[in-house]
């Protein structure tokens, strides 16, 4: 046990120093409790993770060996503890296709180093991890193969939660779903082959989605009604079947900037019945429509590169939008760029007529824009 304790302390020091260097929000909490062990063959080691949690106290550390993996359990974490797996690919918690695999019901929980898989199938109920508490940290895990209609990570009224450096794949619906959650940070994760969206933000405000890689999902980021003042920045959104970013009715005043939205089949960005979206400094490339606006008003679209789309941009019934100094690869001239669309005649709503917006001073060469990268990890 002395050797195991020294080994764990070295691991925690390493994780803490790396995490703090990369992001001050990770491992920033001081853990000074007891150390409990699960699995392995040391004396007094627990067989079940839930038993160790039941015997723990706030600020304890529970270290789970992969010797006894997979752990077929449904875990409820109701204390502010640090739960760490020995290796995220070999320390597995398996829900056997029933309910949530891991539930957070206390604040200030840290979960690291696990594969979480095989939740139940109930939509917007079952998840690999469900957090109903605040101030949690979920990092360095694989969240995979959760139920047919399930969510990888469900932030359900969970604020100030940081989800980072996870691999999130093959979940039935969403990779991450935020519901009534605020001030969360979704950073540095990889999302692929999730059945619906990589990330859905619903009735949630002032969250940050940054430095993630999303590829080969049905859709990338989707902002649902009453999701406001969220930031989507420095992400790579590649090869989604539907759209890179979707902004839906009532999702107002969101900021989409410095992303690479490439080869998303139908739309790079689609906005429907939303106000005040800011779209700036993005690469919007290789989609059927780079931007599609439907009843999208007061949108600002500035300093973006529109490249190799079948249609760079179009709109229907959208007004008071401002197009500013974008680069259009099909428009090499210095005079204003026309964006074609349609509107309904105010006095006769059944009549639709052609209309135009103008980018008065389009860029003459593409911007050199920073983004996550152009290769899938």
C-alpha positions in Angstrom: 0.0 0.0 0.0 2.9 2.4 0.6 4.1 1.8 -3.0 0.6 2.3 -4.3 0.1 5.5 -2.3 3.4 7.0 -3.6 2.5 5.9 -7.2 -0.9 7.6 -6.9 0.5 10.8 -5.5 2.9 11.0 -8.4 0.0 10.5 -10.8 -2.0 13.2 -9.2 0.9 15.6 -9.2 1.5 14.9 -12.9 -2.1 15.4 -13.8 -2.4 18.5 -11.7 0.6 20.2 -13.2 -0.3 19.3 -16.8 -4.0 20.3 -16.2 -3.1 23.6 -14.6 -0.6 24.4 -17.4 -3.3 23.7 -20.1 -6.3 25.2 -18.3 -6.5 26.7 -14.9 -10.0 25.3 -14.4 -8.8 21.7 -14.4 -7.5 20.2 -11.1 -7.6 23.7 -9.6 -9.4 22.4 -6.5 -7.3 21.3 -3.5 -7.9 17.6 -2.6 -6.7 16.8 0.9 -8.8 13.8 2.0 -8.1 10.1 2.2 -7.3 7.8 -0.7 -9.5 4.8 -1.3 -8.7 2.0 -3.8 -11.0 -0.1 -6.0 -9.8 -3.2 -7.8 -6.3 -4.5 -7.9 -5.0 -6.9 -5.2 -4.0 -4.6 -2.3 -5.3 -5.2 1.2 -8.6 -3.4 2.0 -9.2 -2.6 -1.7 -12.9 -2.3 -2.6 -14.5 -4.6 -5.2 -17.2 -2.1 -6.3 -16.8 1.6 -7.1 -20.1 2.4 -5.4 -19.0 0.8 -2.2 -15.9 3.1 -2.1 -18.1 6.1 -2.8 -20.5 5.2 0.0 -17.5 5.0 2.5 -15.9 8.2 1.2 -16.1 11.7 2.5 -15.9 15.1 0.7 -12.4 15.7 -0.8 -11.4 12.0 -0.7 -9.7 10.5 -3.7 -10.9 7.1 -5.1 -8.5 5.4 -7.4 -9.8 2.6 -9.6 -7.5 0.0 -11.0 -8.2 -1.6 -14.3 -7.4 -5.2 -13.1 -11.1 -5.8 -12.3 -12.4 -3.9 -15.3 -15.1 -3.8 -16.6 -17.1 -2.7 -13.6 -20.7 -3.5 -14.3 -22.3 -0.8 -12.1 -24.6 2.2 -12.0 -22.8 4.8 -10.0 -24.2 7.8 -8.0 -21.7 10.3 -6.8 -23.2 12.2 -4.0 -20.1 13.6 -2.4 -17.5 16.1 -3.6 -14.8 13.5 -4.4 -12.1 13.0 -7.0 -12.7 9.7 -8.9 -9.8 8.6 -11.1 -9.4 5.6 -13.3 -6.0 4.0 -13.9 -6.3 4.2 -17.7 -9.2 5.6 -19.7 -9.1 2.9 -22.3 -8.9 -0.1 -19.9 -10.8 1.2 -16.8 -14.4 0.6 -17.9 -17.7 1.3 -16.2 -20.5 -0.5 -18.1 -24.2 0.2 -17.5 -25.4 -3.0 -19.2 -27.8 -0.9 -21.3 -29.9 0.3 -18.3 -30.4 3.9 -17.1 -27.5 6.3 -16.4 -24.1 4.8 -16.0 -22.8 7.6 -13.8 -24.9 10.2 -12.0 -23.5 13.4 -10.3 -25.7 14.7 -7.5 -23.1 16.6 -5.4 -21.2 19.7 -6.4 -17.4 19.9 -7.2 -16.9 16.3 -8.4 -14.0 15.4 -10.6 -14.1 12.4 -12.9 -11.1 11.3 -14.9 -9.6 8.3 -16.6 -12.6 6.0 -17.5 -14.4 4.5 -20.4 -18.1 5.1 -19.7 -20.4 2.9 -21.9 -23.7 1.2 -22.4 -26.4 3.4 -20.8 -30.1 2.8 -21.3 -32.0 4.0 -24.4 -34.5 6.5 -23.1 -34.3 9.9 -24.9 -33.2 12.9 -22.8 -33.1 10.7 -19.8 -30.4 8.0 -20.1 -26.8 9.0 -20.4 -23.3 7.8 -19.9 -22.8 10.6 -17.4 -25.6 12.8 -16.1 -24.7 15.8 -14.0 -27.4 17.5 -11.9 -25.0 19.5 -9.8 -22.5 22.4 -10.2 -18.8 23.0 -10.4 -17.9 19.6 -11.7 -14.9 18.5 -13.9 -15.1 15.7 -16.5 -11.9 15.2 -18.3 -9.7 12.6 -19.9 -12.4 10.0 -20.4 -13.9 8.0 -23.3 -17.7 8.3 -23.4 -18.8 5.8 -26.0 -21.6 3.5 -27.2 -24.3 4.7 -24.9 -27.9 3.7 -25.7 -29.7 4.0 -29.1 -31.4 7.3 -28.1 -29.1 8.2 -25.2 -26.7 11.1 -24.5 -23.0 10.7 -23.9 -22.8 13.5 -21.2 -26.0 15.2 -20.0 -25.5 18.5 -18.2 -29.0 18.7 -16.7 -29.2 22.0 -14.7 -25.4 21.8 -14.2 -23.6 25.1 -14.1 -19.9 26.0 -14.0 -19.0 22.5 -15.2 -15.9 21.9 -17.2 -15.9 19.1 -19.8 -12.5 18.7 -21.5 -10.2 16.3 -23.3 -12.7 13.5 -23.6 -13.3 11.2 -26.6 -17.1 11.1 -27.2 -18.2 8.7 -29.9 -21.0 6.4 -31.0 -23.6 7.7 -28.6 -27.2 7.1 -29.8 -28.2 10.8 -29.9 -26.1 13.6 -28.6 -22.5 13.6 -27.6 -23.1 16.3 -25.0 -26.5 17.9 -24.2 -26.8 21.0 -22.1 -30.2 21.7 -20.5 -30.8 24.7 -18.3 -27.0 25.0 -17.8 -24.9 28.1 -17.6 -21.3 29.1 -17.5 -20.1 25.6 -18.6 -17.0 25.1 -20.7 -16.8 22.4 -23.3 -13.2 22.3 -24.4 -10.7 20.2 -26.3 -13.0 17.2 -26.8 -13.2 14.9 -29.8 -16.7 14.0 -31.1 -17.3 11.5 -33.8 -20.1 9.2 -35.0 -22.8 10.4 -32.6 -26.2 9.7 -33.9 -27.6 13.2 -33.7 -25.5 16.2 -32.8 -22.1 16.4 -31.3 -23.4 19.1 -28.9 -26.9 20.4 -28.2 -27.4 23.6 -26.1 -31.0 23.9 -24.9 -32.4 26.7 -22.7 -28.8 27.3 -21.6 -26.9 30.6 -21.5 -23.4 31.9 -21.4 -21.6 28.7 -22.1 -18.3 28.3 -24.0 -17.7 25.7 -26.7 -14.0 26.0 -27.7 -11.1 24.0 -29.3 -13.2 20.9 -30.0 -13.0 18.6 -33.0 -16.3 17.3 -34.4 -16.4 15.0 -37.4 -18.7 12.5 -39.0 -21.7 13.2 -36.7 -25.1 13.9 -38.0 -24.7 17.6 -37.0 -22.1 19.6 -35.1 -23.4 22.2 -32.7 -27.1 22.9 -32.4 -28.4 25.9 -30.4 -32.0 25.3 -29.3 -34.7 27.7 -28.1 -33.8 30.1 -25.3 -30.1 29.4 -25.6 -28.5 32.8 -25.5 -25.1 34.5 -25.3 -23.2 31.2 -25.9 -19.8 31.3 -27.6 -18.7 28.8 -30.2 -15.1 29.4 -31.1 -11.9 27.8 -32.5 -13.6 24.5 -33.3 -13.1 22.1 -36.2 -16.5 21.0 -37.6 -15.9 18.6 -40.4 -18.0 16.2 -42.5 -21.3 16.4 -40.6 -24.2 14.9 -42.5 -26.5 17.9 -42.0 -24.8 21.1 -40.7 -21.8 22.4 -38.9 -23.7 24.9 -36.7 -27.5 25.2 -36.4 -29.2 28.1 -34.6 -32.9 27.4 -34.0 -35.9 29.6 -33.0 -35.4 31.7 -30.0 -31.6 31.0 -29.7 -30.6 34.7 -29.8 -27.4 36.7 -29.4 -24.9 33.9 -29.8 -21.3 34.3 -31.0 -19.8 32.0 -33.7 -16.2 32.9 -34.4 -12.9 31.5 -35.5 -14.2 28.1 -36.5 -13.3 25.8 -39.4 -16.6 24.5 -40.9 -15.6 22.3 -43.7 -17.4 19.8 -45.9 -20.6 19.7 -43.8 -23.0 18.3 -46.4 -26.0 20.6 -46.4 -25.1 23.7 -44.4 -22.0 25.2 -42.9 -24.3 27.4 -40.7 -28.1 27.4 -40.7 -30.1 30.0 -38.7 -33.9 29.8 -38.4 -36.0 32.4 -36.5 -33.2 33.7 -34.3 -31.9 37.2 -33.7 -28.6 38.8 -33.2 -26.2 36.1 -34.1 -22.6 37.2 -34.7 -20.7 35.1 -37.3 -17.1 36.3 -37.7 -13.6 35.1 -38.7 -14.8 31.6 -39.7 -13.8 29.3 -42.6 -17.0 28.2 -44.2 -16.1 25.7 -46.9 -17.4 22.8 -49.0 -21.1 22.7 -48.1 -24.1 22.9 -50.4 -24.9 26.2 -48.7 -22.3 28.0 -46.7 -24.9 30.1 -44.7 -28.6 29.6 -44.9 -30.9 32.2 -43.1 -34.7 31.7 -42.7 -36.4 34.5 -40.6 -32.9 35.3 -39.2 -32.7 38.9 -38.3 -30.0 41.3 -37.1 -27.2 38.9 -38.0 -23.7 40.2 -38.4 -21.6 38.2 -40.9 -18.1 39.6 -41.1 -14.5 38.7 -42.1 -15.3 35.1 -43.0 -13.9 33.0 -45.8 -16.5 31.5 -48.1 -14.8 28.8 -50.1 -15.9 26.0 -52.5 -19.6 26.0 -51.5 -22.3 25.2 -54.1 -24.0 28.4 -52.8 -22.0 30.7 -50.5 -25.1 32.2 -48.8 -28.8 32.6 -49.2 -31.7 33.9 -47.1 -35.5 33.9 -47.0 -37.6 36.5 -45.1 -34.5 37.8 -43.2 -33.9 41.5 -42.5 -31.5 43.9 -40.9 -28.6 41.6 -41.5 -25.1 43.1 -42.1 -22.5 41.5 -44.4 -19.1 43.0 -43.8 -15.8 42.4 -45.6 -16.2 38.7 -46.2 -14.0 36.8 -48.7 -16.1 35.2 -51.5 -14.2 32.8 -53.7 -16.7 33.2 -56.6 -16.5 37.0 -56.4 -13.0 38.2 -57.3 -13.9 41.8 -58.0 -13.7 44.8 -55.8 -17.3 46.0 -56.2 -20.1 44.9 -53.8 -21.0 41.2 -53.5 -24.7 40.5 -54.0 -26.3 37.8 -51.7 -29.4 36.5 -53.3 -32.6 35.7 -51.4 -36.3 36.2 -51.1 -38.8 38.1 -48.9 -42.5 38.1 -48.5 -44.3 41.3 -49.4 -45.4 43.0 -46.1 -48.9 43.7 -47.3 -49.4 40.3 -49.0 -47.6 37.5 -47.0 -48.4 34.9 -49.6 -46.4 36.7 -52.3 -42.6 36.1 -52.3 -40.3 38.2 -54.3 -36.5 38.1 -55.0 -34.4 40.3 -52.8 -30.7 41.0 -52.3 -28.3 41.8 -49.4 -24.9 43.4 -50.1 -21.5 43.0 -48.8 -20.3 46.4 -49.7 -16.6 46.0 -49.3 -15.7 42.3 -49.8 -12.2 41.1 -49.1 -10.1 40.6 -52.2 -8.1 37.7 -50.8 -8.9 35.0 -48.1 -8.1 35.8 -44.5 -5.4 33.8 -42.7 -7.6 32.5 -40.0 -6.4 30.4 -37.0 -8.4 27.4 -36.0 -8.1 24.0 -34.3 -6.4 22.4 -37.2 -7.0 20.7 -40.6 -6.2 17.1 -39.6 -8.4 14.8 -37.6 -6.5 13.5 -34.5 
